[in-house]
Amino acid sequence: MLKIYGWIVCLFFGLLTFAQAQGPQDKPFKPEKAMINLNEYENKSITLEVGQVAYFQYTIADEVKNQTGASLYADDPGVLSMEHSQSHWYISPPSQKFRKHVHTTVFSAVAAGNTAIHYEEEHLPTGDKKTIAIEVIVK
């Protein structure tokens, strides 16, 4: 009985290791033709028309000794609404023990006004911080 249990455990961990080495776990985000990439406007301003759609992407590391925390938000969701957010993560081979997450958030300009998008990132082991603000004017 113990021998069978041991084989089941070995099979489970073998399959788990194989699954982690397979690369992307889901499909990467593909922007639609008219979407605006907000990453090009880091610490700048942009003017959008009501109804336009834009997205912001950021990449964080998820390694045992190199974790990063991040947050992204719009000041006024009545002007710029967060439509959806998705993550696409890559896993390196088990020998590297490293994962990379690419997060994409899609925003929609819903009403005329001014707002800002804020991105804050912190490298957890060192406390180093990175902040980005994008001023958004919707007409």
C-alpha positions as CSV (number, residue, x, y, z in Angstrom):
1,M,0.0,0.0,0.0
2,L,2.8,2.4,0.9
3,K,4.6,1.6,-2.4
4,I,1.5,2.5,-4.4
5,Y,1.0,5.7,-2.4
6,G,4.7,6.6,-3.0
7,W,4.3,6.1,-6.8
8,I,1.2,8.3,-6.8
9,V,3.0,11.1,-5.0
10,C,6.0,10.8,-7.4
11,L,3.6,10.9,-10.4
12,F,1.9,14.0,-9.0
13,F,5.1,15.9,-8.4
14,G,6.5,14.8,-11.8
15,L,3.4,16.1,-13.6
16,L,3.5,19.3,-11.6
17,T,7.2,19.9,-12.6
18,F,6.4,19.2,-16.2
19,A,3.4,21.6,-16.2
20,Q,5.6,24.4,-14.7
21,A,8.2,24.1,-17.4
22,Q,5.7,24.4,-20.3
23,G,6.0,28.2,-20.7
24,P,2.9,30.5,-20.9
25,Q,0.0,29.4,-18.8
26,D,-2.6,31.4,-20.8
27,K,-2.7,33.5,-23.9
28,P,-1.0,36.9,-23.9
29,F,-3.1,40.1,-24.3
30,K,-3.5,41.2,-27.8
31,P,-4.7,44.8,-28.1
32,E,-7.4,45.6,-30.6
33,K,-6.5,47.9,-33.5
34,A,-7.8,51.2,-32.1
35,M,-6.6,50.7,-28.5
36,I,-4.0,53.2,-27.1
37,N,-1.0,51.9,-25.3
38,L,-0.7,54.1,-22.1
39,N,2.8,52.9,-21.4
40,E,4.0,55.4,-24.1
41,Y,2.7,58.2,-21.9
42,E,4.5,57.4,-18.6
43,N,4.7,60.6,-16.5
44,K,3.0,62.6,-19.3
45,S,-0.5,63.5,-20.3
46,I,-2.8,62.2,-23.0
47,T,-6.2,63.3,-24.4
48,L,-8.8,60.7,-25.2
49,E,-12.3,61.0,-26.7
50,V,-15.3,59.6,-24.8
51,G,-15.6,55.9,-25.9
52,Q,-11.9,55.4,-26.6
53,V,-10.2,52.4,-25.1
54,A,-6.6,52.3,-23.7
55,Y,-4.5,49.8,-21.9
56,F,-1.5,49.8,-19.5
57,Q,0.8,46.8,-19.1
58,Y,3.4,46.1,-16.5
59,T,5.7,43.2,-15.7
60,I,6.6,42.0,-12.3
61,A,9.0,39.3,-11.1
62,D,7.7,36.5,-8.8
63,E,10.9,34.8,-7.7
64,V,11.6,33.6,-4.2
65,K,14.3,36.2,-3.5
66,N,13.0,38.8,-6.0
67,Q,9.3,39.5,-5.4
68,T,7.7,42.7,-6.6
69,G,4.4,44.2,-5.5
70,A,2.4,46.5,-7.8
71,S,-0.9,48.4,-7.9
72,L,-2.6,50.3,-10.7
73,Y,-5.7,52.6,-10.3
74,A,-7.5,55.6,-11.9
75,D,-8.3,58.6,-9.6
76,D,-11.8,59.0,-11.1
77,P,-13.5,55.9,-12.4
78,G,-16.4,58.1,-13.5
79,V,-14.1,59.6,-16.2
80,L,-11.8,56.6,-17.0
81,S,-13.3,53.2,-16.1
82,M,-11.3,50.1,-15.6
83,E,-12.9,47.6,-18.0
84,H,-10.9,44.5,-17.2
85,S,-7.5,43.2,-16.1
86,Q,-5.7,40.1,-17.1
87,S,-2.4,38.4,-16.2
88,H,-0.2,36.4,-18.5
89,W,2.5,34.6,-16.7
90,Y,5.6,32.9,-17.9
91,I,7.3,30.1,-15.9
92,S,11.0,29.4,-16.5
93,P,12.3,25.8,-16.2
94,P,12.3,24.5,-12.6
95,S,16.1,25.0,-12.3
96,Q,15.6,28.8,-12.5
97,K,12.7,29.1,-10.1
98,F,11.5,32.3,-11.7
99,R,8.1,33.5,-12.9
100,K,7.3,36.7,-14.8
101,H,3.8,38.1,-14.7
102,V,2.7,40.5,-17.4
103,H,-0.4,42.3,-16.2
104,T,-2.7,44.2,-18.6
105,T,-5.5,46.6,-17.5
106,V,-7.9,48.0,-20.1
107,F,-9.5,51.4,-19.4
108,S,-12.5,53.0,-21.2
109,A,-13.0,56.8,-21.4
110,V,-16.6,57.1,-20.2
111,A,-17.2,60.8,-19.5
112,A,-15.5,64.1,-20.2
113,G,-13.2,65.3,-17.4
114,N,-9.7,65.0,-16.0
115,T,-8.2,62.1,-14.1
116,A,-4.9,60.4,-13.6
117,I,-3.7,56.8,-13.7
118,H,-1.2,55.8,-11.0
119,Y,1.1,52.8,-11.1
120,E,3.1,52.0,-8.0
121,E,5.7,49.2,-7.8
122,E,7.8,48.1,-4.8
123,H,10.7,45.6,-4.9
124,L,9.8,43.8,-1.7
125,P,13.3,42.6,-0.6
126,T,14.9,46.1,-0.9
127,G,11.9,48.4,-0.5
128,D,12.9,50.3,-3.8
129,K,9.8,52.0,-5.2
130,K,8.8,53.1,-8.7
131,T,5.8,55.3,-9.4
132,I,4.3,56.4,-12.7
133,A,1.4,58.9,-13.2
134,I,-0.4,59.5,-16.4
135,E,-2.7,62.5,-16.7
136,V,-5.7,61.7,-18.7
137,I,-8.0,64.3,-20.2
138,V,-11.2,63.0,-21.7
139,K,-13.1,65.2,-24.1
